Amino acid sequence: MPAFICTACGTQYPPSDATPAQCPVCEDERQYIPPEGQSWTTLERLRISHHNGFRQYEPGLIGIGTQPKFGIGQRALLLCTPEGNILWDCISLVDDATVTLIKGLGGLHTIAISHPHFYTTLVEWSRAFGDVPVHLHANDAKWVRRPDPCIKFWQGERFELLKGVTLIHGGGHFPGGSMLHWAAGAEGKGVVCSADIAIVNLDRKSFAFMRSIPNHIPLSEKAVRAIGAALMPLAFDRVYSHHFERVMHSGAKQILQSSVERYVAAIGGAYDRV
């Protein structure tokens, strides 16, 4: 039986004879059902119509994205460390070329995912690399569409994946929204992979914080300050968020602090008369 994948968000569902009746991920206010309605594909079909592209951002960090764009345009990050390799976030397409490339770099030690919009085909990724564990924050457990023994839920505010690589609970976009801190990144100044929890804006001079990006639902002051507070104790100079182009190359910690204050001022009415 095929394991159907929602074409709108990229989430894979358990094997079944018929397509799912609905996609709760798309029906949630943080996502949307396209005007033409819900549609479905399979990994086998996706492997024919799409392929993955790769971009090395810096030594030890490679971006992986599907072309042409699929789902919400998710981008995964492959972090290569002396302790083992980590896949940060999952994209729907995992194919032979991608598996061959990653195995050539040492395979995967573990997978970690920031929030439910990146759960996609996490089971397929785990199996492709020998049933490696997939770490998800327990606060988002209800969003798992395809349960599997490979899924390991973590709790609390921090979880060390490997030496120098730590998951940080930020909340915000989803209750379990998580970010990854890589201490050795950015030439030893530290890197944060923030996904949609703290979004690098197109000006590369500020961050945004949203409950829903496509539906423009803002977060509360409390939620945004919690994201900032989760990251401030860490040393970092560079941030990679959701898309290939969303990179804050330097000064990211100070910019994050100022972005939190700008956001709080904005939702408090500071720009009402500007």
MIDREN-927183 format. One record per residue (C-alpha): residue in one letter; z, y, x; residue number from 1. Coordinates in nm, 3 decimals. Layout:
<sites>
<site res="A" Z="Z" Y="Y" X="X" n="NUM"/>
...
</sites>
This chain:
<sites>
<site res="M" Z="0.000" Y="0.000" X="0.000" n="1"/>
<site res="P" Z="-0.075" Y="0.351" X="0.126" n="2"/>
<site res="A" Z="0.197" Y="0.601" X="0.205" n="3"/>
<site res="F" Z="0.060" Y="0.913" X="0.038" n="4"/>
<site res="I" Z="0.086" Y="1.257" X="0.200" n="5"/>
<site res="C" Z="0.101" Y="1.583" X="0.004" n="6"/>
<site res="T" Z="-0.189" Y="1.800" X="0.124" n="7"/>
<site res="A" Z="-0.003" Y="2.122" X="0.040" n="8"/>
<site res="C" Z="0.311" Y="2.069" X="0.249" n="9"/>
<site res="G" Z="0.229" Y="1.762" X="0.460" n="10"/>
<site res="T" Z="0.522" Y="1.549" X="0.339" n="11"/>
<site res="Q" Z="0.472" Y="1.171" X="0.340" n="12"/>
<site res="Y" Z="0.614" Y="0.952" X="0.063" n="13"/>
<site res="P" Z="0.704" Y="0.579" X="0.062" n="14"/>
<site res="P" Z="0.416" Y="0.331" X="0.024" n="15"/>
<site res="S" Z="0.303" Y="0.294" X="-0.338" n="16"/>
<site res="D" Z="0.007" Y="0.178" X="-0.546" n="17"/>
<site res="A" Z="-0.039" Y="0.520" X="-0.704" n="18"/>
<site res="T" Z="0.006" Y="0.877" X="-0.587" n="19"/>
<site res="P" Z="0.351" Y="1.029" X="-0.650" n="20"/>
<site res="A" Z="0.394" Y="1.203" X="-0.984" n="21"/>
<site res="Q" Z="0.508" Y="1.522" X="-0.810" n="22"/>
<site res="C" Z="0.613" Y="1.672" X="-0.478" n="23"/>
<site res="P" Z="0.967" Y="1.814" X="-0.500" n="24"/>
<site res="V" Z="0.917" Y="1.992" X="-0.166" n="25"/>
<site res="C" Z="0.629" Y="2.195" X="-0.315" n="26"/>
<site res="E" Z="0.807" Y="2.249" X="-0.646" n="27"/>
<site res="D" Z="1.100" Y="2.410" X="-0.465" n="28"/>
<site res="E" Z="1.098" Y="2.792" X="-0.460" n="29"/>
<site res="R" Z="1.061" Y="2.792" X="-0.081" n="30"/>
<site res="Q" Z="0.716" Y="2.632" X="-0.108" n="31"/>
<site res="Y" Z="0.449" Y="2.633" X="-0.380" n="32"/>
<site res="I" Z="0.196" Y="2.420" X="-0.568" n="33"/>
<site res="P" Z="-0.158" Y="2.541" X="-0.491" n="34"/>
<site res="P" Z="-0.359" Y="2.693" X="-0.780" n="35"/>
<site res="E" Z="-0.588" Y="2.389" X="-0.784" n="36"/>
<site res="G" Z="-0.286" Y="2.162" X="-0.827" n="37"/>
<site res="Q" Z="-0.119" Y="1.891" X="-0.625" n="38"/>
<site res="S" Z="-0.343" Y="1.663" X="-0.421" n="39"/>
<site res="W" Z="-0.282" Y="1.373" X="-0.187" n="40"/>
<site res="T" Z="-0.423" Y="1.205" X="0.119" n="41"/>
<site res="T" Z="-0.321" Y="0.929" X="0.359" n="42"/>
<site res="L" Z="-0.269" Y="0.913" X="0.733" n="43"/>
<site res="E" Z="-0.581" Y="0.698" X="0.763" n="44"/>
<site res="R" Z="-0.795" Y="0.964" X="0.593" n="45"/>
<site res="L" Z="-0.632" Y="1.243" X="0.790" n="46"/>
<site res="R" Z="-0.722" Y="1.070" X="1.115" n="47"/>
<site res="I" Z="-1.090" Y="1.090" X="1.017" n="48"/>
<site res="S" Z="-1.100" Y="1.452" X="0.905" n="49"/>
<site res="H" Z="-0.858" Y="1.614" X="1.152" n="50"/>
<site res="H" Z="-0.744" Y="1.601" X="1.513" n="51"/>
<site res="N" Z="-0.458" Y="1.744" X="1.716" n="52"/>
<site res="G" Z="-0.485" Y="2.022" X="1.969" n="53"/>
<site res="F" Z="-0.245" Y="2.086" X="2.258" n="54"/>
<site res="R" Z="-0.123" Y="2.397" X="2.437" n="55"/>
<site res="Q" Z="0.110" Y="2.414" X="2.735" n="56"/>
<site res="Y" Z="0.337" Y="2.712" X="2.691" n="57"/>
<site res="E" Z="0.534" Y="2.668" X="3.012" n="58"/>
<site res="P" Z="0.618" Y="2.381" X="3.247" n="59"/>
<site res="G" Z="0.781" Y="2.112" X="3.037" n="60"/>
<site res="L" Z="0.683" Y="2.250" X="2.695" n="61"/>
<site res="I" Z="0.364" Y="2.160" X="2.505" n="62"/>
<site res="G" Z="0.267" Y="2.268" X="2.154" n="63"/>
<site res="I" Z="0.091" Y="2.018" X="1.925" n="64"/>
<site res="G" Z="-0.097" Y="2.138" X="1.617" n="65"/>
<site res="T" Z="-0.350" Y="1.988" X="1.377" n="66"/>
<site res="Q" Z="-0.707" Y="2.120" X="1.347" n="67"/>
<site res="P" Z="-0.840" Y="2.223" X="1.105" n="68"/>
<site res="K" Z="-0.514" Y="2.351" X="0.957" n="69"/>
<site res="F" Z="-0.329" Y="2.102" X="0.741" n="70"/>
<site res="G" Z="-0.024" Y="2.140" X="0.517" n="71"/>
<site res="I" Z="0.153" Y="2.465" X="0.599" n="72"/>
<site res="G" Z="0.014" Y="2.471" X="0.951" n="73"/>
<site res="Q" Z="0.312" Y="2.303" X="1.113" n="74"/>
<site res="R" Z="0.331" Y="2.296" X="1.492" n="75"/>
<site res="A" Z="0.538" Y="2.046" X="1.691" n="76"/>
<site res="L" Z="0.675" Y="2.099" X="2.041" n="77"/>
<site res="L" Z="0.696" Y="1.832" X="2.309" n="78"/>
<site res="L" Z="0.982" Y="1.905" X="2.547" n="79"/>
<site res="C" Z="0.965" Y="1.709" X="2.873" n="80"/>
<site res="T" Z="1.291" Y="1.684" X="3.068" n="81"/>
<site res="P" Z="1.419" Y="1.468" X="3.356" n="82"/>
<site res="E" Z="1.647" Y="1.295" X="3.102" n="83"/>
<site res="G" Z="1.361" Y="1.205" X="2.868" n="84"/>
<site res="N" Z="1.113" Y="1.367" X="2.631" n="85"/>
<site res="I" Z="1.197" Y="1.519" X="2.294" n="86"/>
<site res="L" Z="0.963" Y="1.590" X="2.004" n="87"/>
<site res="W" Z="1.085" Y="1.900" X="1.825" n="88"/>
<site res="D" Z="0.958" Y="1.906" X="1.467" n="89"/>
<site res="C" Z="0.687" Y="1.678" X="1.330" n="90"/>
<site res="I" Z="0.335" Y="1.741" X="1.209" n="91"/>
<site res="S" Z="0.165" Y="1.512" X="0.959" n="92"/>
<site res="L" Z="-0.107" Y="1.379" X="1.190" n="93"/>
<site res="V" Z="-0.008" Y="1.126" X="1.451" n="94"/>
<site res="D" Z="-0.317" Y="0.955" X="1.596" n="95"/>
<site res="D" Z="-0.416" Y="0.737" X="1.892" n="96"/>
<site res="A" Z="-0.507" Y="1.031" X="2.116" n="97"/>
<site res="T" Z="-0.172" Y="1.200" X="2.055" n="98"/>
<site res="V" Z="0.022" Y="0.881" X="2.119" n="99"/>
<site res="T" Z="-0.174" Y="0.811" X="2.437" n="100"/>
<site res="L" Z="-0.115" Y="1.162" X="2.572" n="101"/>
<site res="I" Z="0.259" Y="1.156" X="2.501" n="102"/>
<site res="K" Z="0.303" Y="0.806" X="2.643" n="103"/>
<site res="G" Z="0.121" Y="0.923" X="2.955" n="104"/>
<site res="L" Z="0.389" Y="1.189" X="2.991" n="105"/>
<site res="G" Z="0.670" Y="0.935" X="2.959" n="106"/>
<site res="G" Z="0.685" Y="0.868" X="2.585" n="107"/>
<site res="L" Z="0.963" Y="0.989" X="2.359" n="108"/>
<site res="H" Z="1.337" Y="0.953" X="2.396" n="109"/>
<site res="T" Z="1.414" Y="1.109" X="2.060" n="110"/>
<site res="I" Z="1.285" Y="1.330" X="1.778" n="111"/>
<site res="A" Z="1.469" Y="1.621" X="1.617" n="112"/>
<site res="I" Z="1.356" Y="1.828" X="1.318" n="113"/>
<site res="S" Z="1.454" Y="2.179" X="1.215" n="114"/>
<site res="H" Z="1.426" Y="2.157" X="0.835" n="115"/>
<site res="P" Z="1.251" Y="1.968" X="0.551" n="116"/>
<site res="H" Z="0.913" Y="2.143" X="0.582" n="117"/>
<site res="F" Z="0.872" Y="1.953" X="0.910" n="118"/>
<site res="Y" Z="0.985" Y="1.608" X="0.793" n="119"/>
<site res="T" Z="0.615" Y="1.526" X="0.726" n="120"/>
<site res="T" Z="0.541" Y="1.177" X="0.870" n="121"/>
<site res="L" Z="0.862" Y="1.139" X="1.073" n="122"/>
<site res="V" Z="0.876" Y="0.763" X="1.010" n="123"/>
<site res="E" Z="0.524" Y="0.716" X="1.151" n="124"/>
<site res="W" Z="0.613" Y="0.920" X="1.461" n="125"/>
<site res="S" Z="0.925" Y="0.714" X="1.521" n="126"/>
<site res="R" Z="0.740" Y="0.382" X="1.490" n="127"/>
<site res="A" Z="0.457" Y="0.498" X="1.716" n="128"/>
<site res="F" Z="0.708" Y="0.540" X="1.998" n="129"/>
<site res="G" Z="0.922" Y="0.230" X="1.954" n="130"/>
<site res="D" Z="1.145" Y="0.331" X="1.661" n="131"/>
<site res="V" Z="1.304" Y="0.623" X="1.844" n="132"/>
<site res="P" Z="1.581" Y="0.802" X="1.649" n="133"/>
<site res="V" Z="1.498" Y="1.107" X="1.436" n="134"/>
<site res="H" Z="1.784" Y="1.357" X="1.414" n="135"/>
<site res="L" Z="1.821" Y="1.561" X="1.093" n="136"/>
<site res="H" Z="2.111" Y="1.779" X="0.984" n="137"/>
<site res="A" Z="2.318" Y="1.610" X="0.714" n="138"/>
<site res="N" Z="2.314" Y="1.922" X="0.496" n="139"/>
<site res="D" Z="1.946" Y="1.855" X="0.421" n="140"/>
<site res="A" Z="1.976" Y="1.483" X="0.357" n="141"/>
<site res="K" Z="1.867" Y="1.515" X="-0.007" n="142"/>
<site res="W" Z="1.523" Y="1.637" X="0.104" n="143"/>
<site res="V" Z="1.429" Y="1.313" X="0.281" n="144"/>
<site res="R" Z="1.137" Y="1.170" X="0.084" n="145"/>
<site res="R" Z="1.091" Y="0.850" X="0.285" n="146"/>
<site res="P" Z="1.427" Y="0.702" X="0.389" n="147"/>
<site res="D" Z="1.425" Y="0.485" X="0.699" n="148"/>
<site res="P" Z="1.675" Y="0.342" X="0.953" n="149"/>
<site res="C" Z="1.523" Y="0.565" X="1.222" n="150"/>
<site res="I" Z="1.684" Y="0.871" X="1.058" n="151"/>
<site res="K" Z="2.015" Y="0.976" X="1.212" n="152"/>
<site res="F" Z="2.206" Y="1.254" X="1.039" n="153"/>
<site res="W" Z="2.416" Y="1.487" X="1.249" n="154"/>
<site res="Q" Z="2.688" Y="1.718" X="1.123" n="155"/>
<site res="G" Z="2.866" Y="2.031" X="1.234" n="156"/>
<site res="E" Z="2.739" Y="2.327" X="1.433" n="157"/>
<site res="R" Z="2.610" Y="2.168" X="1.756" n="158"/>
<site res="F" Z="2.471" Y="1.836" X="1.867" n="159"/>
<site res="E" Z="2.371" Y="1.753" X="2.226" n="160"/>
<site res="L" Z="2.044" Y="1.560" X="2.232" n="161"/>
<site res="L" Z="2.020" Y="1.530" X="2.610" n="162"/>
<site res="K" Z="2.175" Y="1.709" X="2.905" n="163"/>
<site res="G" Z="2.085" Y="2.075" X="2.868" n="164"/>
<site res="V" Z="1.921" Y="2.031" X="2.526" n="165"/>
<site res="T" Z="2.132" Y="2.109" X="2.219" n="166"/>
<site res="L" Z="2.070" Y="2.135" X="1.846" n="167"/>
<site res="I" Z="2.221" Y="2.445" X="1.685" n="168"/>
<site res="H" Z="2.298" Y="2.469" X="1.314" n="169"/>
<site res="G" Z="2.180" Y="2.804" X="1.181" n="170"/>
<site res="G" Z="2.134" Y="2.744" X="0.808" n="171"/>
<site res="G" Z="1.949" Y="3.022" X="0.633" n="172"/>
<site res="H" Z="1.605" Y="2.892" X="0.533" n="173"/>
<site res="F" Z="1.768" Y="2.559" X="0.434" n="174"/>
<site res="P" Z="2.139" Y="2.467" X="0.436" n="175"/>
<site res="G" Z="2.083" Y="2.238" X="0.734" n="176"/>
<site res="G" Z="1.838" Y="2.467" X="0.912" n="177"/>
<site res="S" Z="1.855" Y="2.388" X="1.285" n="178"/>
<site res="M" Z="1.728" Y="2.532" X="1.612" n="179"/>
<site res="L" Z="1.694" Y="2.379" X="1.958" n="180"/>
<site res="H" Z="1.837" Y="2.533" X="2.275" n="181"/>
<site res="W" Z="1.681" Y="2.432" X="2.609" n="182"/>
<site res="A" Z="1.898" Y="2.567" X="2.889" n="183"/>
<site res="A" Z="1.642" Y="2.512" X="3.168" n="184"/>
<site res="G" Z="1.355" Y="2.678" X="2.984" n="185"/>
<site res="A" Z="1.206" Y="3.019" X="3.070" n="186"/>
<site res="E" Z="1.260" Y="2.963" X="3.441" n="187"/>
<site res="G" Z="1.627" Y="2.887" X="3.384" n="188"/>
<site res="K" Z="1.693" Y="3.185" X="3.155" n="189"/>
<site res="G" Z="1.699" Y="2.963" X="2.848" n="190"/>
<site res="V" Z="1.471" Y="2.893" X="2.552" n="191"/>
<site res="V" Z="1.538" Y="2.869" X="2.178" n="192"/>
<site res="C" Z="1.295" Y="2.683" X="1.951" n="193"/>
<site res="S" Z="1.373" Y="2.846" X="1.619" n="194"/>
<site res="A" Z="1.106" Y="2.710" X="1.378" n="195"/>
<site res="D" Z="1.143" Y="2.907" X="1.050" n="196"/>
<site res="I" Z="1.512" Y="2.985" X="1.094" n="197"/>
<site res="A" Z="1.446" Y="3.296" X="1.304" n="198"/>
<site res="I" Z="1.077" Y="3.387" X="1.282" n="199"/>
<site res="V" Z="0.903" Y="3.576" X="1.560" n="200"/>
<site res="N" Z="0.709" Y="3.856" X="1.390" n="201"/>
<site res="L" Z="0.347" Y="3.935" X="1.471" n="202"/>
<site res="D" Z="0.450" Y="4.247" X="1.663" n="203"/>
<site res="R" Z="0.641" Y="4.021" X="1.909" n="204"/>
<site res="K" Z="0.910" Y="4.291" X="1.903" n="205"/>
<site res="S" Z="1.128" Y="4.163" X="1.620" n="206"/>
<site res="F" Z="1.241" Y="3.866" X="1.413" n="207"/>
<site res="A" Z="1.235" Y="3.796" X="1.038" n="208"/>
<site res="F" Z="1.469" Y="3.582" X="0.831" n="209"/>
<site res="M" Z="1.353" Y="3.438" X="0.499" n="210"/>
<site res="R" Z="1.461" Y="3.189" X="0.237" n="211"/>
<site res="S" Z="1.095" Y="3.154" X="0.135" n="212"/>
<site res="I" Z="0.814" Y="3.275" X="0.356" n="213"/>
<site res="P" Z="0.520" Y="3.231" X="0.112" n="214"/>
<site res="N" Z="0.718" Y="3.359" X="-0.187" n="215"/>
<site res="H" Z="0.888" Y="3.644" X="0.006" n="216"/>
<site res="I" Z="1.246" Y="3.560" X="-0.087" n="217"/>
<site res="P" Z="1.486" Y="3.727" X="0.158" n="218"/>
<site res="L" Z="1.813" Y="3.588" X="0.285" n="219"/>
<site res="S" Z="2.152" Y="3.746" X="0.230" n="220"/>
<site res="E" Z="2.335" Y="3.949" X="0.494" n="221"/>
<site res="K" Z="2.586" Y="3.664" X="0.529" n="222"/>
<site res="A" Z="2.312" Y="3.408" X="0.599" n="223"/>
<site res="V" Z="2.133" Y="3.627" X="0.853" n="224"/>
<site res="R" Z="2.449" Y="3.714" X="1.041" n="225"/>
<site res="A" Z="2.533" Y="3.342" X="1.054" n="226"/>
<site res="I" Z="2.201" Y="3.271" X="1.226" n="227"/>
<site res="G" Z="2.269" Y="3.543" X="1.481" n="228"/>
<site res="A" Z="2.626" Y="3.425" X="1.536" n="229"/>
<site res="A" Z="2.508" Y="3.067" X="1.597" n="230"/>
<site res="L" Z="2.280" Y="3.179" X="1.881" n="231"/>
<site res="M" Z="2.473" Y="3.463" X="2.045" n="232"/>
<site res="P" Z="2.703" Y="3.238" X="2.256" n="233"/>
<site res="L" Z="2.394" Y="3.082" X="2.420" n="234"/>
<site res="A" Z="2.192" Y="3.205" X="2.717" n="235"/>
<site res="F" Z="1.825" Y="3.249" X="2.626" n="236"/>
<site res="D" Z="1.541" Y="3.486" X="2.704" n="237"/>
<site res="R" Z="1.246" Y="3.329" X="2.517" n="238"/>
<site res="V" Z="1.195" Y="3.205" X="2.161" n="239"/>
<site res="Y" Z="0.926" Y="2.983" X="2.011" n="240"/>
<site res="S" Z="0.904" Y="2.980" X="1.632" n="241"/>
<site res="H" Z="0.675" Y="2.817" X="1.376" n="242"/>
<site res="H" Z="0.314" Y="2.893" X="1.480" n="243"/>
<site res="F" Z="0.127" Y="2.875" X="1.810" n="244"/>
<site res="E" Z="0.115" Y="3.255" X="1.841" n="245"/>
<site res="R" Z="0.477" Y="3.317" X="1.738" n="246"/>
<site res="V" Z="0.638" Y="3.344" X="2.081" n="247"/>
<site res="M" Z="0.893" Y="3.603" X="2.202" n="248"/>
<site res="H" Z="0.827" Y="3.582" X="2.576" n="249"/>
<site res="S" Z="1.123" Y="3.781" X="2.712" n="250"/>
<site res="G" Z="1.430" Y="3.976" X="2.603" n="251"/>
<site res="A" Z="1.463" Y="3.755" X="2.296" n="252"/>
<site res="K" Z="1.843" Y="3.754" X="2.275" n="253"/>
<site res="Q" Z="1.872" Y="4.131" X="2.264" n="254"/>
<site res="I" Z="1.579" Y="4.155" X="2.023" n="255"/>
<site res="L" Z="1.740" Y="3.898" X="1.794" n="256"/>
<site res="Q" Z="2.060" Y="4.104" X="1.782" n="257"/>
<site res="S" Z="1.874" Y="4.423" X="1.696" n="258"/>
<site res="S" Z="1.659" Y="4.238" X="1.439" n="259"/>
<site res="V" Z="1.968" Y="4.113" X="1.258" n="260"/>
<site res="E" Z="2.099" Y="4.469" X="1.233" n="261"/>
<site res="R" Z="1.761" Y="4.602" X="1.119" n="262"/>
<site res="Y" Z="1.736" Y="4.334" X="0.852" n="263"/>
<site res="V" Z="2.086" Y="4.400" X="0.723" n="264"/>
<site res="A" Z="2.015" Y="4.772" X="0.713" n="265"/>
<site res="A" Z="1.690" Y="4.715" X="0.525" n="266"/>
<site res="I" Z="1.835" Y="4.499" X="0.249" n="267"/>
<site res="G" Z="2.122" Y="4.748" X="0.225" n="268"/>
<site res="G" Z="1.882" Y="5.030" X="0.138" n="269"/>
<site res="A" Z="1.837" Y="5.206" X="0.473" n="270"/>
<site res="Y" Z="1.462" Y="5.245" X="0.417" n="271"/>
<site res="D" Z="1.472" Y="5.348" X="0.052" n="272"/>
<site res="R" Z="1.382" Y="5.711" X="0.127" n="273"/>
<site res="V" Z="1.168" Y="5.663" X="0.435" n="274"/>
</sites>
